[in-house]
Amino acid sequence: MNVLVVLFAIVAGVAGSVQVAVMSKLGDRVGVLGALAWATSLAALLAIALMLVVRQSFGEFSAAAREPVWLWSGALMSIIIVLAITVAGSRIGVIATVSVLLAGQFAAGAAIDRWGLLGAERIGVSWWKIFGIVLLGIGAGLTLKR
């Protein structure tokens, strides 16, 4: 099962790079906010359709609406991510956008793990992990050089 999870994560990584390329192009054609609104609305509709096909119910949707409001912040984070890639992709390129995004994710992920933020389990962050994140940050910085 772990192999399938890793493969799915790889597919998601590829999808993320494709998303940067297509969202930046859509933003150039229709405007950043129009592209953001269209993509997130379509994603919401597709997610609801997937839930209905798989679960044949709105139960999980209704259950999510009853959770604490701070757990809804994932929606805001999605908007920030899609808006950022739509703006950055055509200005700094796909690889730089993805690299900077990943460097930020790694750094934030380390902080979340280390201190158990947002309800996550506390996981130690070794110097090797910190060193890797620093290297990733340097690599992201290098992708910004033309």
C-alpha positions in Angstrom: 0.0 0.0 0.0 2.8 2.4 0.8 4.1 2.0 -2.8 0.7 3.2 -4.1 0.8 6.1 -1.8 4.2 7.1 -2.9 3.2 6.8 -6.6 0.1 8.9 -5.9 2.4 11.5 -4.3 4.6 11.5 -7.4 1.6 12.0 -9.6 0.5 14.9 -7.4 3.9 16.4 -7.7 3.7 16.2 -11.5 0.2 17.6 -11.3 1.5 20.5 -9.2 4.0 21.5 -11.9 1.4 21.2 -14.6 -0.9 23.3 -12.5 1.7 26.1 -12.3 2.1 26.1 -16.1 -1.6 26.1 -17.0 -2.7 28.5 -14.2 -0.1 31.0 -15.2 -1.3 30.8 -18.8 -4.9 31.1 -17.8 -4.1 34.0 -15.6 -2.3 35.8 -18.5 -5.4 35.2 -20.7 -8.3 36.1 -18.4 -6.7 37.8 -15.5 -5.3 36.4 -12.2 -8.5 36.7 -10.2 -10.7 35.3 -13.0 -8.4 32.3 -13.3 -8.4 31.8 -9.5 -12.2 32.0 -9.3 -12.7 29.7 -12.2 -10.2 27.1 -11.1 -11.3 26.9 -7.5 -15.0 26.9 -8.4 -14.4 24.1 -10.9 -12.2 22.2 -8.3 -15.0 22.5 -5.8 -17.6 21.1 -8.2 -15.4 18.3 -9.2 -14.6 17.4 -5.5 -18.3 17.4 -4.7 -19.0 15.2 -7.7 -16.2 12.8 -6.7 -17.6 12.6 -3.2 -21.1 11.9 -4.5 -19.9 9.2 -6.8 -17.7 7.5 -4.2 -19.8 8.0 -1.0 -23.2 8.6 -2.6 -23.9 11.1 0.1 -23.3 14.6 1.3 -22.6 13.3 4.8 -18.9 14.0 4.8 -19.5 17.5 3.4 -22.0 18.2 6.2 -19.6 16.8 8.8 -16.8 19.1 7.6 -19.2 22.1 7.9 -19.7 21.2 11.6 -15.9 21.1 12.4 -14.2 24.1 14.1 -13.8 27.1 11.8 -10.0 27.0 12.2 -10.0 23.6 10.4 -11.6 25.3 7.4 -8.4 27.3 6.9 -7.3 24.7 4.4 -9.6 26.4 1.9 -7.9 29.7 2.5 -4.5 28.0 2.1 -5.7 26.5 -1.3 -6.7 30.0 -2.5 -3.3 31.4 -1.5 -1.4 28.6 -3.3 -3.5 28.8 -6.5 -3.2 32.6 -6.5 0.5 32.5 -5.9 1.2 30.0 -8.7 -1.0 31.9 -11.0 0.9 35.1 -10.4 4.4 33.6 -10.1 4.4 31.0 -12.9 4.5 33.4 -15.8 6.8 35.8 -14.1 9.6 33.6 -12.6 8.9 30.3 -14.5 7.5 26.9 -13.5 10.7 25.5 -11.9 11.4 28.6 -9.8 7.8 28.7 -8.7 7.7 25.1 -7.7 11.1 25.3 -6.1 10.2 28.3 -3.9 6.9 26.8 -3.1 8.5 23.5 -2.0 11.2 25.3 0.0 8.4 27.2 1.9 6.5 23.9 2.4 9.6 22.1 3.8 10.4 24.9 6.2 6.8 25.2 7.4 6.5 21.4 7.6 9.6 21.2 9.8 8.1 23.8 12.2 4.8 22.0 12.3 6.5 18.7 13.0 8.9 20.1 15.6 6.3 21.9 17.7 3.2 19.9 16.9 1.4 22.9 15.5 -2.2 22.7 14.2 -2.8 19.5 16.0 0.0 17.6 14.3 2.0 15.0 16.2 5.3 16.3 17.4 8.2 14.8 15.4 11.8 15.6 16.0 13.6 17.7 13.4 17.3 16.6 13.2 20.2 18.8 12.1 20.2 16.6 8.9 16.7 17.7 8.1 17.5 21.3 8.8 20.6 21.0 6.6 18.4 19.5 3.8 15.9 22.3 4.1 18.8 24.9 3.9 20.1 23.2 0.8 16.6 23.1 -0.7 16.3 26.9 0.0 19.7 27.5 -1.7 18.5 25.4 -4.6 15.3 27.4 -4.8 17.3 30.6 -4.8 19.4 29.4 -7.6 16.4 28.7 -9.7 15.6 32.4 -9.6 18.9 33.2 -11.4 18.4 33.9 -15.1 
